[in-house]
């Protein structure tokens, strides 16, 4: 265990409330994120959020570090500024720089717990248990959660920069199952609601210029595979955005092919 993770576990107010960091393999990836955080000089900023707040705040902080780690260490982009000023006196997570273009980045990590709260309420005993149970099966539609996350983040986004929302996937059923991804992302982002009365879902976020300040959404999933961790990504582009991603950015990521017919 790295010294920084040991320091966090020594003083964390959430210690014992869940099984983080799970096991020796599972702790290896957060250790890389924390080492990266230290290299970037972010320890003083993140340490209180990783130790003095609840589990959800801890996981939000780890998601932010994970997002930056993936883009810089795995994809070779440059993170040049943290907590940049955005719109409405709010700040984002960091500025990513590529080909002299600055990309304003905001990170969100909607968790599986929010799905339980929506269906069973905040007092559900299921929230006191782990994410997965051996005899449990659940059906879910995360398109609404994605739209909510996007709308919540949108108020931060400046109108004069390329803007990227990063969503670190912690849904109960991962978006990175092929069929789940096609249905959920098309429904959340690219489906255009029909005008006649019916049981029709709302239009997706990227079918008009209502969210023109958001250039796109990058979904990230860390998957354990053959005793190692694999980073999966999917970039969803808003064709109505005022400012678009440079080609060098899109070329290094896995771009989602939108097809609103795949919603159902």
DAVEN-V36214 format. One record per backbone hydrogen bond with DSSP energy under -1.0 kcal/mol. NH is the residue of the N-H (numbers start at 0). CO is the residue of the C=O. If there is no record, write none. Layout:
# DAVEN-V36214
<<NH	CO> <NH	CO>>
This chain:
# DAVEN-V36214
<<5	1> <6	2> <7	3> <8	4> <9	5> <10	6> <11	7> <12	50> <16	13> <21	18> <22	20> <26	22> <27	24> <30	26> <31	27> <32	28> <33	29> <34	30> <35	31> <36	32> <37	33> <38	34> <39	35> <40	37> <41	36> <45	41> <46	42> <49	45> <50	46> <51	47> <57	53> <58	54> <59	55> <60	56> <61	57> <62	58> <63	59> <64	60> <65	61> <66	62> <67	63> <68	64> <69	65> <70	66> <71	67> <72	68> <73	68> <74	69> <76	70> <77	96> <79	94> <82	92> <85	89> <86	155> <89	86> <91	83> <92	104> <93	104> <94	80> <95	102> <96	77> <97	100> <100	97> <102	95> <103	161> <104	93> <105	163> <107	165> <111	169> <113	110> <115	111> <116	112> <117	113> <118	114> <119	115> <120	116> <123	120> <126	123> <127	124> <128	125> <135	132> <145	141> <146	142> <147	143> <148	144> <149	145> <150	146> <151	147> <152	148> <153	149> <155	152> <156	153> <163	103> <164	215> <165	105> <166	217> <167	107> <168	219> <176	173> <180	176> <181	177> <182	178> <183	179> <184	180> <185	181> <186	182> <187	183> <188	184> <189	185> <190	185> <199	197> <203	190> <204	187> <205	188> <211	208> <213	210> <214	162> <216	235> <217	164> <218	233> <219	166> <220	231> <222	229> <224	227> <229	222> <231	220> <233	218> <234	253> <235	216> <237	214> <240	237> <241	211> <248	245> <249	245> <250	246> <252	249> <255	234> <261	258> <262	259>>
